[in-house]
Structures are given as structure tokens and as C-alpha cells.
Amino acid sequence: MKTKIIAEIGVNHDGSIKKAMKLIDIAKKCNAHYAKFQLYKTDNLVTKKSPLAKYQMKNIKIKSQYDLLKKYEFDFDKMLFLKKYCDKKKINFLCSPFDDESADFLVNKLNQKLIKVPSGEIDNFPMLKILIKKNIKLIISTGMSELNEILKTYNFLKKNNYNVNKNLTLLHCVSSYPTKIIDMNLNFINTLRNKFNVEVGLSDHTKDISIAKFVVALNCSFIEKHITLSNKMTGPDHSSSLNPNNFKDFANEIFKSEIIMGKKLKTIKKNEAQNKKIAKKSIYAKRPIKKNEKFTKHNIILKRPMINNALSPDKYFLIIGKKK
């Protein structure tokens, strides 16, 4: 399978290790390739008076980002535990750091070979410099950034000898929760591919599973989608996430779309080969043709079925005017 599915658990574990484990189990059952978390130290990430986003205010009663993030913060030991649990369940662990300490932990303690950079950290150059020290692979979301801002990050990575063409994937992203279909602008995925010559994908915050078809058609390397135990749970991302049944349907749409898209080469299928003999034609004689008589439109004709060892229609003009 070419398009890798990232089940974005994020903070939908509500600060509970048991819920996080259950979400890993569900992601695995849905055939997701990655179970993804967010790693941060609240005191390094946000001021105590930082306000909530509007979509967050609708779903929770907490009044500040600091209190919200503190509630869902997992320390490094818990993240290590979840990494080992993912290994046990045979699903890839993926994580997004939001501060320098978290980035250093993922690179130097968990030895992650692939790290996801969230949209809000695309211009966090000090953190990016930590992530690229070992030239590991990065997936960077581009939500809330225009092309010139993405270019600044791309140029920073190149300037610091990061192998962008080999190790970088850029995800188109619209950072609204949930994202309206009218705002998706999926053609920008091709813009990212053509402008930067890197792998591309989508971080999708719609609740529409039909997006799967477009992701495959656009030849995306990754699709990231939030997953929750229930859309009725209280928290910032639950209402804009897919529940287990919806996520399973979404993953199945990815698999089905890849089958439909197939390969770049055309091969004749077994059923098609059977129909070929019936639907295609060979060159037939309209009437008995004498020796040394010239082939003309009056004595030969194209008819079904196709006969093995008979002349095919593409030979028609090669024999017209020639003698038997």
C-alpha cells in the first residue's frame, strides 16, 4: 500500500493511559500504519494566560490553553510506555514534539526515525535544528502557512544540510476543526509536490471519509486523520475526529481507492482476455477468393470473432491491393 494512514490520537486520550492504549488497539484494528501522539511540556509550550481557540471553547469548560494542555500532558515515561505498547501491537509509533525538550527526547532517547512536525511549529527553527541533527525523516504539516512561509522552512532545512528530497514530506493542511469541504483546496497538494520536489500528503480535519478517494488519486504518501473513542466525549478534538466505525470505513476507502487506481502499466485481465476474442475482429473473406486475385474491399471484410492465427484488422491496409 502506498498511502500510509496516520491515526492521530493526539490528546484524544484525555490524559488517560488506558484510553491511549485502547485507541492504539483500535488504530491497529482499522489497519492504520501509525498511531500518533503529541509530546510537550506545558510550561515550555504556552503562557498561563494564553486563550483557547474558538473551536476549543465550544467543547470544554477550561478557560486557558495552559490548563487545557496541562490536563492532557503525558510525561516522557508515559510516552516511552506507549512507544513500547505500539511495538507490542505491531503498529508504528509516531509523535509530534512541541518544544525543544520533547524534540530531543524523541530523537535521542526514543531514537525515532520519523517525526511529525505540527503546523504550529513549522517556523520553530530551534526545534527543527534539533530534529535534523541525525538527518531523520520529517513530516511537516503546513496548516496556517502560505507558500512563502513554507518556502522559508524549506530553505532553512536545506541551509542546514538537511536532505529535503530524500527525507522531507510536506502535508497540506487546513487548521480548522472540523474543516469545511469548501475550504479543502486539495489542488495545493500538487503545488507542494511541484514546487519542492518532495513527498506530499494530507493532514485532514474534515469528517468526510470521501476525502480518501482524492488522497489516493493525488498520489499522497501519507494521510493523517484524528481518531476518537466517541464524538460525544468532552475535549478539544473529539467532535472533529472519526469514531472507530468511521475510521474503519475511512481506511477501507483508502484501500479500495488504491485497488481502483491500480498501476501505471496496463495489463489485460483474465475476463477481459475472454471478451477480447468475442468483441474484437479478424479479416474474413466475403466470398471465395481465387489464386492471384487481389484483395479488395469487395472480397474481404472485418468481422467478429477474433480468430487465432487469422489476420487482425490492423493488417487490412497492408493486404489491400496485394494478391492471394
LINUR-V440125 format. One line per field, one symbol per residue. ss: DSSP state (H for helix, E for strand, C for the rest). psi: psi as a letter, one per 30 degrees, with the letter a starting at -180 (. if undefined). A space follows every 10 residues. Layout:
ss = ???
psi = ???
This chain:
ss = CCCEEEEEEE CCCCCCHHHH HHHHHHHHHC CCCEEEEEEC CHHHHCCCCC ECCHHHHHHC CCCEHHHHHH HHCCCHHHHH HHHHHHHHHC CEEEEEECCH HHHHHHHHHC CCCEEEECHH HCCCHHHHHH HCCCCCEEEE ECCCCCHHHH HHHHHHHHHC CCCHHHHEEE EEECCCCCCC HHHCCCCHHH HHHHHHCCEE EEEECCCCCC HHHHHHHCCC CEEEEEECCC CCCCCCCHHH CECHHHHHHH HHHHHHHHHH HCCCCCCCCH HHHHHHHHHC CEEEECCCCC CCCECCCCCE EEECCCCCCC CEHHHHHHHC CCEC
psi = kejkkjjjeb ggfggkeeee eeeeeeeefg glfkkklkkl jeffeklfgk lllefeeffl fkfleeeeee egkkleeeee eeeeeeeefh kkkkkklgle eeeeeeefef hkfkkkjlef gfgieeeeee fgeghlkkjk kgkgkleeee eeeeeeeefg gkiefefkkk kkkjikjlkk effehfffee eeeeefhlkl akjkglgjff feeeeeeghk ekkkkkklek fflklffefg lkleeeeeee eeeeeeeeee eblfkkkkle eeeefeeefl llklkelkkl kgkkklfffl lklllkkkfl klfffefffk fll.
